Amino acid sequence: MLNYVWIGLIILGIGTALYFDVKDSFQNKYRNDEFIKVTFNPNSEISSSQKLIDGLIRINAKDFNSFYKEFVTKDVEVKAKLTLKTEDTAILYLMLDDSSPEIWKTMGKVSGEKNDLTGEMKIQTRSSNQILGEVKFEKVNFIKMKSVTNGLLDIVNIAVQIALGLIGIMALWLGVMKVAEEAGLIKIIARAVRPITKFLFPGVPQDHPAMGSMIMNISANMLGLSNAATPFGLKAMEDLNTLNPQKDTATDAMCMFLAVNTAGLTLIPATAIAVRAAAGSSDPAIIIGTSIFGASCATITGVTMAKLFANYPVMKSDFKSWLTSRKKSLLILGFVLLFLLLSFLTGVIKNIGSFFRFLNPETFKTIIGYISILAIPFLIFSFLTFGLVRKVKVYEKFVEGAKEGFNVAVRIIPYLVAMLAAIGIFRSGGAMDLLIYVLSPITSLIGMPAEALPMALMRPLSGSGSLGIMTEIIKTHGPDSLLGIMVSTFYGSTETTFYVLAVYFGSVNIQKTRYALPVGLMADVAGILGAVYIVNMLFK
């Protein structure tokens, strides 16, 4: 499945880029070899011998809109430098900034150094304080394909940086994990949650090391400690692989573990809350309840689908026997769904967020900061102290565990590069924009504003990309607007599915991921739909 999705992202990205480039070339969108009237106003009077002139160009809004088939509300003004070649010709350098027209910024990104734009100017009239003429800018072709190339080179470097950046974190947490394992702490934690783990991972022995690693990973994710969650998760995959008879194929336990991870159930979505608080929200913690509801929908969907897809060949050949063997599991899932429904109807979900309203934004931001600062040192101190009390050689065991960190981090580089490269091509080529255009009429029917759709589509693909979109939407529309609350809930309700699958399966060289990807994507869809539903009901 992952193979088809991966090549599909690449084909769609390149195909869309080629389509838009051919279309733009045919329509001459960027007006290659055509002149537009400009007025150049120098910063000071021009002397007769002066060749290089600093100033400002101005284009009438009506002329600009007619020329580029764009829409600007006022005259275009951009800082510029003019280099006189003869009495009638000159070279014009535009120094673009954020206020410049979008079409010029697009042209500058692929044609000019530092996003500048260069053109040849025919001078018509000239005085000491003004030059009138026509400008033909340099040719611009295949912008989307160039964007794909540049974006691809950038993102593969980012992939390597991410993997290398994990080395230190992996060494630290695998070292701490080794001490806790030798001290017996992991077994104690595993026994405490045995009813849940036995239901989720029936094929994994309850005293197996993988159980402790998975519990620590899920716990860290729920507390929002992503720096700790990833190393625990990678260790869990290594432990699970020791039970795997086919080393290149994901087991049911691996798929279930990834389903829980991609569902992204977090009790306190600290990152989204921090962004809302920084944007001046009067109630940044209001998304706690909505995020838990959305993430619960994602988790239940992920777990249910993983259970349904487990042993798929058996299910396909004898559905009745398969259904009978899972009667208990389906009954438990039914009770959980009923509990969530009753909680929603009685307002429990809303009250979870309201519980934190007595805190003002600055106070809550401070508390989140303290949790983020103290949680990891507390875990390290607790684990190592417990090991010391149990007379474990903490230093030696820590070093022994830390040695594994480097190998794991390096091993995931090819998988991370492959996945992020496909995502980068898909985004840079314009396929994401095309998908948004196609899906907008559908999402509007379920109460999702068109402005929120990019966030919903980006979240499974890129954590940093979705964070940037969320921040921009909150900045534009306000943190306490319906749209601001909705995108914040999206961030707290879902996880970066493609990144998680690439990193976790890559750490143990799993190539056949079976049903892990469709289950993860179904969990994402359920989380987004749950978030849209709860936010519209409570805040619309």
Protein Blocks (a to p, Z undefined) as FASTA:
>chain_A
ZZmmmmmmmmmmmmmmmmmmmmmmmnomnogaiacddddddfbdcdfklmbdcddddddf
klmmmmnopacfbdcddddddddfblmbccddddddfkbcfklmmmmmmmpghhiacddd
ddfbdcfkbccddddddddehklmmmmmmmmmmmmmmmmmmmmmmmmmmmmmmmmmmmmm
mnommmmmmmmmmmmmmmmmmmbcfkbfklmmmmmmmmmmmnopaklmmmmmmmmmmmmm
mmpmblkbccfklmmmmmmmmnopafblfklmmmmmmnopablmlmmmmmmmmmmmmmmm
mmmmmmmmgoklmmmmmmmlmmmmmmmmmmmmmmmmmmmmmmmmnommmmmmmmmmmpcf
klmmmmmmmmmmmmmmmmmmmmmmmmmmnopafklmmmmmmmmmmmmmmmmmmmmmmmmm
mmmmmmmnommmmmmmmmmmmmmmnopafklmmmmmmmmmomklmmmmmmmmmmmnopkb
mklmmmmmmmmmpccfklmmmmmmmmnopabgojmmmmmmmmmmmmmmmmmmmmmmmmZZ
